[in-house]
Amino acid sequence: GSHDSFSYWVDEKSPVGPDQATAIKRLARISLVKKIMKKWSVTQNLTFKEQLEGGIRYFDLRVSSKPGETGQEIYFIHGLFGIKVRDGLKEINTFLEQHPKEVIFLDFNHFYAMDDSHHYFLINRIRSAFGSKLCSVECVEYVTLQYMWEKKHQVLIFYHYPLYREYPFLWPGSKMPAPWANTTNVHKLLQFLETTLEERSRYGTFHVSQAILTPRVKTIARHLIRGLKNTLVHRNLPMILNWVKAQKPGVMGVNIITSDFVELVDFAATVIALNDLLLEEDESAT
């Protein structure tokens, strides 16, 4: 999985997003401030298509309306506005059309400046983008690749807003817990990932290990121009990758792992390779 999957492009010309504090919105009237914000808002370099081609199958999505804009268009957002959600869904669907056995998870987990009418607009966009590819809510343990292939389903949508109850194809956010370490310290992050894996529910939900470091205000203040990638990610990714390599998948093991800048190391390939351990278990069991 990728963290803030859509943030490969953000619009410096648009207003600052409603996910930001009032003080930041005021500061952002200075054009340089938005340039700096961009350095800290972008957590991926690759487009959806490039991420999919690189093996990413879980997408972490934050969305917002654009205050002051007429209509109900919804955009991806992380500090600054990204592309329209409908354009992102179209790009993902094109990949799925070309790869009918691939399955993806779209996790809509943060909504800003949206009332119910915006949600209905977005949900209809999701439905028209994927149609019969959408997998209805089911017992998590039943949803194997075999099950998905038989039903010709390719997309699981997780929707962290009460309206999910009105649509069979919207999985509740509670089925996709993603505990967040909220630290700049890589040792604390790895300890947190270990602890939350031990606390992982045994049945009935997926689980996201967010292998990401989060800058604090003082981190940004000290390293304004360097940005997230040069300050936190580059230096710590090798250690995070070593943790990934040491994991085991399956019950009480890792399930979905997300990272920033997924192309900087062999992140996707390393996570995918963990599945071989399950195959070895199956072989030794038979």
Summary of the structure (lengths in Angstrom):
residues: 286
radius of gyration: 19.0
end to end distance: 31.0
largest distance: 65.3
contacts: 863
relative contact order: 0.13
helix: 45%
strand: 16%
